[in-house]
Amino acid sequence: MRYSITGKHIDIGDALQVHVKQGLGEIVDKYAERPTDATVVFSRDAHEYVCEATIHLSTGLTAQAKAHATEIYAAFEDCAAKMEKQLRRYKRRLKDHHKDRAQPVELIGGSSYILANSDDDSEPDSLQPMIIAEMETQIPSLSVGEAVMQMELAGAPLLVFRNEKSGGVNVVHRREDGNVGWIDP
């Protein structure tokens, strides 16, 4: 597994890098079968350290965790505990569904846009929104259950995916009442 351990405006020593590799290595060996790479970023937020970790699995799923603490090692330990919980749930769900994905998740390309926020009350010149950024994004081909699992692993409020069963573009999202909604146009 490839590791990328960096710090934003802080120096990450060799001892912390070894600690992170050992800690994540144990978690991944226990709960994930074929991880491809892990990215860990440390930063400061006022008086706290922030640890953000992302692990990409060979199935195409991504697990993310973020934690804050006053000590940098404590921030990593909290982040690692969250990551372990997510991977444990992921492994349990795979066993519950009795489904092993033989092929990696297929990805198709799509465009992602960021629209300008209009705080002023003036009338717009046209009905077309102002695009301030355009990026390429990947849309995975998943089952609905896998899409819900990916959304929860990523900690995202919603996930756009291509339904393996119907071939159409679908959306799963976290509702305000805590349940998961599924849009199948």
QUICOR-V218611 format. One record per run of one state. SS is the DSSP state (A for helix, B for strand, O for the rest). FROM is the first residue (numbers start at 1). LEN is the number of residues. If there is no record, write none. Layout:
[[SS FROM LEN] [SS FROM LEN]]
//
This chain:
[[O 1 1] [B 2 6] [O 8 6] [A 14 18] [O 32 3] [B 35 11] [O 46 2] [B 48 10] [O 58 4] [B 62 8] [O 70 2] [A 72 26] [O 98 8] [B 106 10] [O 116 15] [B 131 12] [O 143 1] [A 144 11] [O 155 3] [B 158 6] [O 164 5] [B 169 6] [O 175 5] [B 180 5] [O 185 1]]
//
